[in-house]
Amino acid sequence: MLGSTHGTLTTTSRPARVAACGRHPGPAVHGTTATAEDTDVSGRPLSSDVPDLDRLFRPETMAVIGASETEGRPNTAITRQLIDWAERVGARVHPVHPTRTTVFGLPCHASVRDLPERIDLAVLLVGDPVPVLEELKEIRAGFAVVFASGFAETGAEGATAQARLTAALQGTGTRLLGPNTNLNAFERFRDDLDGPAIALITQSGHQGRPVFALQELGIRLSHWAPTGNEADLECADFLSYFATRPEVGAVAAYVEGLKDGRAFLLAADRAARHKVPVVMVKVGRTETGARTAATHTGKLTGADDVVDAAMRQYGVIRVNGLDELQDTAALLARARPPRAQGVAVYSISGGTGAHFADLASAAGLDLPVLSAGKQSELHQWIPDYLSVANPVDNGGHPVGDWRGRKIIDAILADPSIGVLVCPITGPFPPLSDRLARDLVDAAEKTDKLVCVVWGSPVGTENAYRTTLLGSSRVATFRTFANCVTAVRAYLDHHRFTSGYRSPFDDAPRTLSPSARKARALLRPGEQLSEHAAKQLLRAYGIRVPREQLVTSAAAAVRAAGQIGYPVVMKASGPRLAHKSELGLVRIGLTSASQVRDTYRELTEIARYEELPLDGVLVCQLVGQGVEMTVGITHDSLFGPTVTVGLGGVLVEVLDDTAVRVPPFGEDHARAMLGELRGRALLDGVRGAPPTDVDALVETVLRVQRMALELGNGLAGLDINPLVVLERGQGAVALDALTVCR
């Protein structure tokens, strides 16, 4: 963990805030109407406003509705906390209760309508918030916070009750936080810490406690947004806002479900544009986790592979545990951008260095071998029989005297090294004490990242509590795994944002001529035949075999002669999803008699199975290549998504696929291929020639255009197999399954 700040760190420079946050800019609205320039071809927004949340976090006026001072009542403790918080942020407090004249010495008003001035923030401590919201609507309060539970998290009846909450405020300009939220936004934040801060978003208040506790280790927190059921304000609103705040160095989030996938992507895009790292625990990886999350906050958790891919696509760093959330967010908030990608491991034990190096290399970190000159330099202070190639093993004794600092400075001076990691598996005074001090002193003099893993399970040692945690420049961890996770996230984030180009910038805003042709081919609620599906592909310039649809044996023979032997014959009909299993595909026919007989066989099988046909396809036999699959599916959160993977029978056996949410460009299409375990097949293995990867990428991009333009009319598209031929020969869609919405 990075320790308390004794000076301000330099962070990545960021563009100026994209929206001013004045104290009273006028009432906000529930959403805005996008113009044609702000939407893609499907009418989905390409940008969103940054919500003005200053009046929520720093109000000038605040009403506590249901305020109490009766000892022993829950509302009394909450009222006291809210009054204390308001005093810290400089807000005037107006208690509201129908039978009280004062609360904790403050004048109390009988109803909302009696409030003497406009209210920035109204906190509702009542069981039924709807009548109060109706009153707040009349006075156009800025924000309302509803703690009450029993809404969407309880099921259908609760969801109906929650809908009444949003309806009560619709169109008024009053924004709602909750219901089923808590007091986390009104915690006491330390104001004696400086440097970039962490802004925290949680859908479960208790899950944010470990990050909030970072303040006790000197890590600054600026905001805590407990979003609850997100009837109105959601995770994406707070993420957009925090991404534009100059004091925020990173956003840490615990999310159980996303309310609006598109809004989340736009918010993550804004964070990426502003180079603000977002670290997130997103539950729902398993069916049990998804079910539990739904009962807690009433959210959609979404298909986890799609959520995971969407996060990677926009640079959101997904971690699994709250300890990882702590350590990774703290490092990313405060560390300077890397000067190099190389990681050096330095230890007082060869075993320790080797252990950490194994974990770091397995995670994809680059541990470059130090140059011969650098190794020779290090051997001035380290015995020749010890390895200093990286990891660097000092043998222990050099850290106890002047040599220790020389070694550290020499490693940090290497231009290939951007991160120095020193794992100290346990206290070994006085050597470990001297080593910790040398690392802290060196970190103050360098612009490179210095990380220490303090492995002692006790954590009460002076070298840890005072020396390491007292440094604003050393990132201190308690486990190897968390250090590796955080360092990888740190390097990945800066690499990602340094060349970031928003996918939304390239999203098509007008329909292509292909779309107009293709829409005429769609049949709402129906599955298209292979022939019709291939016409859809042709409309988008996706290559298919030469083929003819025939309805007689004689026509089949003529078609085969025109296409050229050998040919493939397949039954074509709207209900034929698995033709091979039904014996409705024949490959390698070389004569007219075979074609004639095959036509009769295919039509007889279809008649026996009671499968309607629109004809039989006589197709060109395409040469050998790597079979891939490219498809479109409809996700409940994000809408149309594009998938690519190994095709043929391998798609079912290996499940080796990658997914992206449109829009995306060529770089993401190529990155999808890089995620496949079978990627090497495309480059040629066991003497096979390299395939036409460029043609495969082009096909993926054309399918993406289909998803954007036809997404509302397509429930799914599956091109399988797409045969990727030898380099320079293209890719051919041999079969396609299309289901219309």
C-alpha positions in Angstrom: 0.0 0.0 0.0 1.2 3.5 -0.7 1.8 5.3 2.6 0.9 8.7 3.8 1.8 11.6 1.6 4.7 13.9 2.5 4.3 15.9 -0.6 2.3 15.8 -3.8 2.9 13.2 -6.4 3.0 14.0 -10.1 0.3 12.2 -12.0 -0.6 11.8 -15.6 -1.7 15.1 -17.1 -5.4 15.2 -18.0 -7.5 17.4 -20.2 -9.6 20.1 -18.5 -12.9 19.1 -17.1 -15.5 18.7 -19.9 -18.3 20.3 -17.9 -18.4 23.0 -15.4 -19.8 22.2 -12.0 -21.3 25.5 -10.8 -23.1 25.6 -7.5 -26.5 26.3 -8.9 -26.5 25.9 -12.7 -30.2 25.3 -12.9 -32.1 22.0 -12.5 -30.8 18.9 -14.2 -33.1 16.8 -16.3 -33.6 13.0 -16.4 -31.7 12.3 -19.6 -31.3 14.4 -22.7 -32.6 14.0 -26.2 -29.7 13.2 -28.5 -29.4 14.7 -31.9 -28.6 12.8 -35.1 -24.9 13.8 -34.7 -24.8 12.3 -31.2 -26.2 8.8 -32.2 -25.0 5.9 -34.2 -26.8 4.2 -37.0 -29.0 2.3 -34.5 -30.0 5.5 -32.7 -28.0 4.8 -29.6 -26.1 7.7 -28.0 -22.5 8.3 -28.7 -22.0 10.7 -25.9 -23.6 11.7 -22.6 -23.6 14.7 -20.3 -21.5 14.7 -17.2 -24.1 15.0 -14.3 -23.6 17.9 -12.0 -23.2 16.1 -8.7 -21.5 19.0 -6.8 -24.8 19.8 -5.0 -25.0 16.2 -3.9 -21.5 16.0 -2.4 -21.1 19.7 -1.4 -24.6 21.1 -0.9 -25.3 24.6 0.5 -28.7 23.6 1.9 -29.9 20.2 3.2 -33.2 18.9 4.5 -33.4 15.9 6.8 -36.9 14.5 6.5 -38.0 12.3 9.3 -35.3 13.9 11.6 -35.3 12.7 15.2 -33.5 13.4 18.5 -35.2 10.7 20.6 -32.5 8.5 22.1 -32.6 4.9 21.0 -34.2 5.5 17.7 -32.3 4.7 14.5 -33.2 8.0 12.9 -31.6 9.8 15.8 -28.1 8.5 15.2 -28.6 9.1 11.4 -29.8 12.6 12.0 -26.8 13.4 14.3 -24.4 12.0 11.6 -26.0 14.1 8.9 -25.8 17.3 10.9 -22.2 16.6 11.7 -21.5 16.0 8.0 -23.3 19.1 6.9 -21.2 21.2 9.3 -18.0 19.8 7.8 -19.1 20.6 4.2 -20.6 24.0 5.1 -24.3 23.2 4.5 -27.3 24.7 6.2 -29.5 22.0 7.7 -33.3 22.0 7.9 -34.8 19.2 9.9 -38.3 18.2 8.9 -40.8 16.4 11.2 -44.5 16.9 11.6 -44.6 17.0 15.5 -41.3 18.6 16.4 -40.3 22.3 16.7 -36.6 21.7 17.1 -34.1 18.9 16.5 -30.7 19.1 18.2 -31.3 22.8 18.6 -32.1 23.4 15.0 -35.6 24.8 14.0 -37.7 21.9 12.7 -40.3 22.3 9.9 -43.6 20.4 9.8 -43.4 19.5 6.1 -41.3 20.0 3.0 -43.6 22.8 1.9 -42.6 24.8 4.9 -38.9 24.9 4.1 -37.6 28.5 4.0 -35.2 28.2 1.0 -34.4 26.1 -2.0 -32.9 22.7 -1.0 -29.9 21.2 -2.7 -30.0 17.8 -0.9 -33.0 16.1 0.8 -32.3 13.0 2.8 -35.4 10.9 3.5 -35.6 8.9 6.7 -39.1 7.7 6.1 -40.6 4.3 5.4 -42.8 5.4 2.5 -40.8 8.0 0.5 -43.3 8.5 -2.4 -45.5 11.2 -0.7 -42.3 13.1 0.3 -40.9 12.8 -3.2 -44.2 14.3 -4.5 -43.6 17.3 -2.2 -40.0 17.6 -3.2 -41.1 17.7 -6.8 -43.0 20.9 -6.0 -40.0 22.7 -4.6 -37.6 21.3 -7.2 -35.0 20.0 -4.8 -31.6 19.2 -6.3 -31.1 15.7 -5.0 -33.1 13.2 -2.9 -31.5 10.3 -1.0 -33.8 7.3 -0.1 -32.5 4.8 2.4 -35.6 2.7 2.6 -35.4 -0.9 1.3 -38.1 -3.3 0.0 -38.0 -2.2 -3.6 -36.5 -3.9 -6.7 -34.2 -6.1 -4.7 -37.2 -8.0 -3.4 -38.7 -9.0 -6.7 -41.6 -8.0 -9.0 -43.7 -6.3 -6.4 -40.8 -4.3 -5.1 -39.9 -3.3 -8.7 -43.3 -1.9 -9.2 -42.9 0.1 -6.0 -39.6 1.4 -7.2 -41.1 2.5 -10.5 -43.4 4.7 -8.5 -40.4 6.4 -7.0 -38.9 7.3 -10.4 -42.3 8.3 -11.7 -42.7 10.7 -8.7 -39.7 12.7 -9.9 -39.8 12.3 -13.6 -39.2 15.5 -15.5 -38.7 17.6 -12.3 -35.0 18.0 -12.3 -34.7 16.3 -8.9 -32.3 13.4 -9.0 -32.7 10.4 -6.8 -30.0 8.4 -5.1 -31.3 5.0 -4.0 -33.5 3.4 -2.7 -31.8 0.8 -0.6 -28.7 3.0 -0.1 -26.9 4.0 3.0 -24.9 6.6 4.8 -21.6 6.0 3.0 -21.7 9.3 1.2 -21.8 11.1 4.5 -18.8 9.5 6.1 -16.1 11.5 7.8 -13.2 11.7 5.2 -9.8 12.7 6.4 -8.9 16.2 5.2 -5.2 16.0 6.3 -4.1 13.9 3.3 -2.9 15.3 0.0 -2.0 13.9 -3.4 -4.4 12.3 -5.9 -7.4 10.7 -4.3 -9.5 7.6 -4.8 -13.2 8.1 -5.6 -15.3 5.1 -4.5 -18.5 3.7 -6.0 -20.3 0.8 -4.3 -23.6 -1.0 -4.6 -23.0 -2.6 -1.2 -21.8 -0.3 1.4 -20.0 -2.9 3.5 -17.9 -4.0 0.5 -16.5 -0.5 0.3 -15.1 -0.5 3.9 -11.7 -1.9 3.0 -11.1 0.9 0.5 -12.4 3.5 2.9 -10.0 2.2 5.5 -7.1 3.1 3.2 -7.2 6.5 4.7 -5.6 5.0 7.9 -2.6 4.1 5.7 -2.4 7.6 4.3 -4.3 7.1 1.1 -6.7 10.0 0.3 -10.4 9.4 -0.5 -12.4 12.2 -2.0 -15.9 10.7 -2.5 -18.0 7.6 -1.7 -21.1 7.0 -3.9 -23.4 4.2 -2.5 -25.7 3.7 -5.4 -28.1 1.1 -4.0 -30.9 0.1 -6.4 -30.1 2.9 -8.8 -33.7 3.8 -9.5 -32.3 7.0 -11.0 -28.6 7.9 -10.4 -26.4 4.9 -11.3 -22.8 3.8 -11.3 -22.2 5.3 -14.8 -23.3 8.8 -13.6 -20.8 8.8 -10.8 -18.1 7.3 -13.0 -18.6 10.1 -15.5 -18.5 12.7 -12.8 -15.4 11.3 -11.1 -13.5 11.1 -14.4 -13.7 14.9 -14.7 -12.8 15.7 -11.1 -9.2 17.1 -10.9 -8.5 15.6 -7.5 -9.5 12.1 -8.5 -6.5 9.9 -9.3 -8.5 6.6 -9.7 -12.0 5.3 -9.3 -12.5 2.1 -7.3 -15.9 0.4 -7.6 -17.8 -2.6 -6.3 -20.6 -3.4 -8.7 -23.2 -6.2 -8.5 -25.0 -5.3 -11.7 -25.2 -2.6 -14.3 -28.4 -0.7 -14.9 -27.6 0.4 -18.5 -24.8 -1.1 -20.5 -24.5 1.7 -23.0 -24.3 4.3 -20.2 -21.6 2.3 -18.5 -19.6 2.2 -21.8 -19.9 5.9 -22.3 -18.8 6.6 -18.8 -15.8 4.2 -19.1 -14.9 5.9 -22.4 -14.9 9.3 -20.7 -12.6 7.9 -18.0 -10.2 6.5 -20.6 -10.2 9.8 -22.5 -9.2 11.6 -19.3 -6.7 8.8 -18.5 -8.4 8.1 -15.1 -8.0 4.5 -14.1 -11.1 2.6 -13.1 -10.6 -0.5 -10.9 -13.7 -2.7 -10.4 -14.9 -5.7 -8.6 -17.9 -6.9 -10.6 -19.7 -9.9 -9.1 -21.9 -12.3 -11.1 -19.2 -14.5 -12.6 -21.2 -17.5 -11.5 -24.9 -18.3 -11.5 -25.0 -18.2 -7.7 -23.2 -14.9 -7.6 -25.5 -13.4 -10.2 -28.6 -14.6 -8.4 -27.4 -13.2 -5.1 -26.5 -9.9 -6.6 -30.0 -9.6 -8.2 -31.7 -10.1 -4.8 -29.4 -7.5 -3.2 -29.8 -4.6 -5.5 -32.2 -5.7 -8.1 -29.8 -5.3 -11.0 -29.0 -7.2 -14.2 -25.6 -8.8 -13.8 -25.3 -9.5 -17.6 -23.5 -12.3 -19.3 -20.2 -12.3 -17.6 -18.0 -13.0 -20.6 -19.6 -9.9 -22.3 -19.2 -7.8 -19.3 -15.6 -8.8 -19.0 -14.9 -8.1 -22.6 -16.6 -4.7 -22.5 -14.5 -3.7 -19.5 -11.3 -4.7 -21.3 -12.4 -2.9 -24.4 -12.7 0.4 -22.5 -9.7 -0.1 -20.1 -11.7 -0.9 -17.0 -9.4 -3.0 -14.7 -11.4 -5.9 -13.3 -10.1 -7.5 -10.1 -11.6 -10.3 -8.0 -11.1 -9.4 -4.4 -11.5 -6.3 -2.2 -7.8 -6.6 -1.2 -6.9 -6.4 -4.9 -9.3 -3.4 -5.3 -7.5 -1.6 -2.4 -4.0 -2.2 -3.6 -4.5 -1.7 -7.3 -6.6 1.5 -6.9 -4.1 2.9 -4.5 -1.1 2.3 -6.8 -2.9 3.6 -9.9 -4.2 6.7 -8.2 -0.8 7.9 -7.1 2.0 6.5 -9.2 3.6 8.5 -12.0 3.4 7.2 -15.5 6.0 4.5 -16.3 9.3 5.5 -18.0 9.7 1.9 -19.3 7.8 -1.4 -19.3 10.6 -3.5 -17.8 10.2 -4.9 -14.2 13.3 -5.6 -12.1 13.1 -7.9 -9.1 15.6 -7.3 -6.3 15.8 -9.4 -3.1 18.1 -10.6 -0.3 17.3 -14.2 -1.3 17.7 -16.0 -4.5 14.6 -18.2 -3.7 12.5 -15.1 -3.0 13.5 -13.5 -6.3 12.9 -16.6 -8.3 9.5 -17.1 -6.7 8.3 -13.6 -7.5 9.8 -13.7 -11.0 7.8 -16.8 -11.7 4.6 -15.1 -10.7 5.4 -11.9 -12.6 6.4 -13.7 -15.8 3.3 -15.9 -15.7 1.2 -12.7 -15.5 2.8 -11.3 -18.6 5.2 -8.8 -17.0 8.4 -8.1 -18.8 11.5 -9.0 -16.8 14.3 -8.0 -19.1 17.8 -9.5 -18.7 20.0 -6.7 -17.5 22.9 -5.8 -19.9 26.3 -7.2 -19.4 27.5 -3.7 -18.4 24.8 -3.3 -15.8 25.6 -6.8 -14.4 29.3 -5.9 -14.2 28.4 -2.7 -12.4 26.2 -4.6 -9.8 29.0 -7.1 -9.2 31.0 -4.3 -7.7 28.8 -4.7 -4.7 27.4 -8.2 -5.1 29.6 -11.3 -5.0 30.3 -12.8 -8.5 28.7 -16.1 -7.7 25.3 -14.6 -7.3 23.0 -13.9 -10.3 22.3 -10.3 -11.1 20.7 -10.8 -14.5 17.1 -10.1 -13.2 16.1 -11.1 -10.6 19.0 -9.5 -8.7 20.1 -11.5 -5.7 22.3 -9.6 -3.3 23.0 -12.5 -0.9 21.9 -10.4 2.1 25.0 -8.8 3.5 25.2 -5.8 1.0 21.9 -4.4 2.3 23.4 -3.8 5.7 25.8 -1.1 4.6 26.5 1.6 2.0 26.4 -1.0 -0.8 22.6 -1.5 -0.5 21.7 2.0 -1.8 24.3 1.8 -4.6 22.6 -1.4 -5.9 19.1 0.1 -5.8 20.2 3.3 -7.6 22.1 1.3 -10.2 19.0 -0.8 -11.0 16.7 2.2 -11.2 19.2 3.9 -13.5 18.8 1.2 -16.1 16.7 2.6 -19.1 14.9 -0.7 -19.6 13.5 -0.7 -16.1 10.3 1.2 -15.2 9.4 -0.7 -12.0 11.6 -2.0 -9.2 10.0 -4.7 -7.0 11.7 -5.8 -3.8 9.9 -8.7 -2.0 10.8 -8.9 1.7 9.2 -12.2 2.9 9.7 -11.4 6.5 11.4 -9.0 9.0 15.1 -9.7 9.4 16.5 -6.8 11.3 18.7 -5.0 11.0 19.1 -5.9 7.4 15.4 -5.5 6.5 15.2 -2.2 8.4 18.1 -0.8 6.4 16.7 -2.2 3.2 13.3 -0.6 3.8 15.0 2.8 4.5 17.2 2.6 1.4 14.2 1.8 -0.8 12.2 4.7 0.6 15.2 7.1 0.1 15.8 5.9 -3.4 12.1 6.2 -4.3 12.2 9.9 -3.3 15.0 10.5 -5.8 13.6 8.7 -8.8 10.6 9.1 -11.1 10.3 5.3 -11.4 7.9 3.1 -9.5 9.3 1.3 -6.4 7.2 -1.5 -4.9 7.9 -3.4 -1.7 6.1 -6.6 -0.7 6.3 -6.8 3.1 5.4 -10.5 3.8 5.3 -10.5 7.5 1.9 -11.7 8.8 2.2 -9.4 11.8 2.6 -6.0 10.2 3.5 -4.3 13.4 7.2 -3.9 12.6 8.6 -0.4 12.6 10.1 -0.9 9.1 6.6 -1.6 7.8 4.4 0.7 9.9 6.7 3.8 9.9 9.3 3.5 7.2 7.3 2.0 4.3 3.8 3.3 5.1 5.3 6.6 5.9 6.4 7.1 2.3 4.4 8.7 -0.4 6.6 7.2 -3.1 6.8 3.5 -2.2 3.9 1.2 -3.1 3.8 -1.3 -0.3 1.9 -4.7 -0.6 1.4 -7.6 1.8 1.2 -10.4 -0.8 3.1 -11.3 -4.0 -0.1 -11.8 -5.9 -1.5 -8.4 -5.2 1.7 -6.7 -6.1 1.8 -8.6 -9.5 -1.9 -7.7 -10.1 -1.4 -4.0 -9.4 1.9 -3.6 -11.3 0.4 -5.3 -14.4 -2.7 -3.1 -14.1 -0.5 0.0 -13.8 1.5 -0.8 -16.9 -1.5 -1.9 -18.9 -3.5 1.2 -18.0 -0.8 3.6 -19.1 -0.1 1.6 -22.3 -3.9 1.5 -23.0 -4.5 5.2 -22.4 -1.4 6.5 -24.1 -2.8 5.4 -27.5 -6.4 5.5 -26.7 -8.9 6.3 -29.4 -12.5 6.2 -28.5 -14.5 3.6 -30.5 -17.4 6.0 -30.4 -15.4 8.4 -32.6 -15.5 6.0 -35.5 -19.1 4.8 -35.1 -21.1 5.1 -38.3 -23.8 7.7 -38.1 -25.6 7.0 -41.3 -26.9 3.8 -42.8 -24.9 2.2 -45.5 -26.4 1.1 -48.9 -25.8 -2.5 -47.6 -28.3 -1.9 -44.7 -31.1 -0.9 -47.1 -30.6 -4.1 -49.1 -30.2 -6.3 -46.0 -33.3 -5.0 -44.2 -35.5 -6.2 -47.1 -34.2 -9.7 -46.5 -35.1 -9.9 -42.8 -38.2 -11.8 -41.7 -39.3 -10.7 -38.2 -39.5 -13.6 -35.7 -38.2 -16.2 -38.2 -35.0 -18.1 -38.9 -33.6 -17.5 -42.4 -32.6 -20.3 -44.6 -28.9 -20.7 -45.5 -29.6 -19.3 -48.9 -31.3 -16.2 -47.5 -28.6 -15.8 -44.8 -25.9 -15.8 -47.4 -27.8 -13.2 -49.4 -27.6 -11.1 -46.2 -23.8 -11.6 -46.1 -23.4 -10.8 -49.7 -25.2 -7.5 -49.1 -22.4 -6.6 -46.7 -19.6 -7.7 -49.0 -18.8 -10.9 -47.1 -17.6 -13.5 -49.5 -19.5 -16.7 -49.9 -19.0 -19.7 -52.3 -20.3 -19.6 -55.8 -23.6 -21.4 -55.5 -27.1 -21.8 -56.9 -30.4 -22.6 -55.2 -32.2 -25.3 -57.3 -35.6 -27.0 -57.0 -35.1 -30.0 -59.4 -32.5 -32.6 -60.1 -32.0 -31.4 -63.6 -31.4 -27.8 -62.4 -28.9 -29.2 -59.9 -26.9 -30.9 -62.7 -26.9 -27.7 -64.7 -25.8 -25.7 -61.7 -22.9 -28.1 -61.0 -21.7 -27.8 -64.5 -21.7 -24.0 -64.4 -20.0 -23.9 -60.9 -17.4 -26.6 -61.8 -16.8 -30.0 -60.2 -16.3 -31.0 -57.5 -19.3 -29.5 -55.7 -21.1 -29.5 -52.4 -24.8 -30.0 -52.1 -26.9 -28.9 -49.1 -30.6 -28.7 -48.3 -31.7 -25.1 -47.6 -34.7 -24.3 -45.4 -35.7 -22.0 -42.6 -35.7 -24.7 -39.9 -32.3 -26.4 -40.7 -29.9 -25.4 -38.0 -27.8 -28.6 -38.0 -27.8 -30.0 -41.5 -24.8 -32.3 -41.1 -26.4 -34.2 -38.2 -29.5 -34.9 -40.4 -27.5 -36.1 -43.4 -28.4 -33.0 -45.4 -24.9 -32.1 -46.6 -22.9 -34.0 -49.3 -19.3 -32.9 -50.1 -17.0 -33.7 -53.1 -19.5 -34.7 -55.8 -17.7 -35.2 -59.1 -20.3 -36.2 -61.6 -23.8 -35.4 -62.9 -25.1 -38.8 -61.7 -23.9 -38.1 -58.2 -25.5 -34.7 -58.2 -28.8 -36.1 -59.6 -28.9 -38.9 -57.0 -27.9 -36.6 -54.2 -30.7 -34.1 -55.0 -33.2 -36.9 -54.6 -31.7 -38.2 -51.4 -31.6 -34.7 -49.7 -35.2 -33.9 -50.6 -36.4 -37.4 -49.4 -34.7 -36.9 -46.0 -36.3 -33.5 -45.6 -39.7 -34.9 -46.5 -39.3 -37.8 -44.0 -38.2 -35.4 -41.3 -41.0 -33.0 -42.2 -38.6 -30.2 -42.8 -39.8 -27.5 -45.3 -37.2 -26.6 -48.0 -36.8 -23.6 -50.2 -34.5 -25.7 -52.4 -31.1 -27.4 -52.5 -27.9 -25.4 -52.7 -25.3 -26.5 -55.2 -22.0 -24.9 -54.0 -18.4 -24.5 -55.0 -16.0 -26.7 -53.0 -13.7 -24.3 -51.2 -10.1 -25.3 -50.5 -8.7 -26.1 -47.2 -8.0 -23.4 -44.5 -8.6 -22.7 -40.9 -12.3 -22.9 -39.9 -13.5 -19.9 -37.8 -16.8 -18.7 -36.6 -18.0 -15.0 -36.5 -21.3 -14.1 -35.1 -23.7 -11.6 -33.6 -25.6 -12.2 -30.4 -27.9 -9.9 -28.4 -26.9 -9.2 -24.8 -29.5 -8.0 -22.3 -27.2 -5.1 -21.1 -25.1 -4.1 -24.1 -27.3 -5.0 -27.1 -25.6 -6.5 -30.2 -22.2 -8.1 -29.6 -19.7 -9.6 -32.0 -18.0 -12.9 -31.4 -15.1 -14.6 -33.2 -13.5 -17.9 -32.4 -12.4 -21.3 -33.8 -15.1 -22.7 -35.9 -16.5 -26.0 -37.1 -16.9 -28.6 -34.4 -14.1 -26.9 -32.4 -16.5 -24.1 -31.4 -18.5 -26.5 -29.4 -15.6 -28.6 -28.1 -13.1 -25.9 -27.1 -15.4 -22.8 -26.6 -12.5 -20.7 -27.8 -14.1 -17.3 -28.5 -13.6 -13.6 -28.0 -16.3 -10.9 -27.9 -16.6 -7.2 -28.3 -19.4 -4.6 -28.1 -19.8 -2.5 -31.2 -18.6 0.0 -32.2 -14.9 -1.0 -32.4 -12.1 -0.6 -34.9 -9.5 -2.7 -36.6 -7.3 -2.7 -33.5 -9.9 -4.4 -31.4 -10.7 -6.9 -34.2 -7.1 -7.9 -34.2 -7.0 -8.0 -30.4 -9.9 -10.4 -30.4 -7.8 -12.8 -32.4 -5.0 -12.4 -30.0 -7.2 -13.6 -27.1 -7.9 -17.0 -28.8 -6.1 -20.0 -27.4 -5.9 -21.3 -31.0 -4.5 -18.1 -32.5 -1.4 -19.9 -33.7 -3.5 -21.9 -36.2 -4.0 -18.8 -38.2 -0.2 -18.3 -38.5 0.3 -21.8 -39.8 1.4 -24.9 -37.7 2.9 -28.2 -38.7 3.9 -27.0 -42.1 0.6 -25.4 -42.9 0.9 -22.0 -44.6 -0.1 -18.7 -42.8 -3.7 -17.7 -43.4 -5.2 -14.5 -44.6 -5.7 -12.8 -41.2 -6.3 -9.5 -42.9 -9.4 -11.0 -44.7 -10.6 -12.4 -41.4 -10.3 -9.0 -39.7 -12.2 -7.4 -42.5 -15.0 -10.0 -42.2 -15.2 -9.2 -38.4 -15.5 -5.5 -39.2 -18.2 -6.1 -41.8 -20.1 -8.3 -39.3 -19.7 -5.5 -36.8 -21.3 -3.1 -39.3 -24.2 -5.5 -39.6 -24.6 -5.6 -35.8 -24.8 -1.8 -35.7 -27.2 -1.4 -38.6 -29.3 -4.5 -38.2 -29.0 -5.1 -34.4 -32.6 -4.3 -33.7 -33.7 -6.8 -36.4 -31.3 -9.6 -35.6 -31.5 -11.9 -32.6 -28.4 -13.8 -33.8 -26.1 -14.5 -36.7 -23.6 -17.4 -36.8 -21.2 -17.7 -39.7 -19.8 -21.2 -39.2 -17.5 -22.2 -40.7 -15.8 -19.2 -42.1 -12.8 -20.7 -43.9 -9.8 -18.5 -43.7 -7.6 -19.4 -46.7 -3.9 -19.1 -47.4 -2.5 -15.6 -47.1 -3.7 -13.4 -49.9 -6.7 -15.7 -50.8 -9.3 -14.3 -48.5 -11.9 -15.9 -46.3 -15.2 -17.6 -47.3 -18.4 -18.1 -45.3 -19.5 -21.6 -46.0 -22.6 -21.6 -43.9 -24.6 -19.1 -41.9 -27.5 -19.3 -39.4 -29.6 -16.1 -39.0 -32.5 -15.6 -36.6 -34.5 -12.4 -36.9 -36.1 -10.5 -34.0 
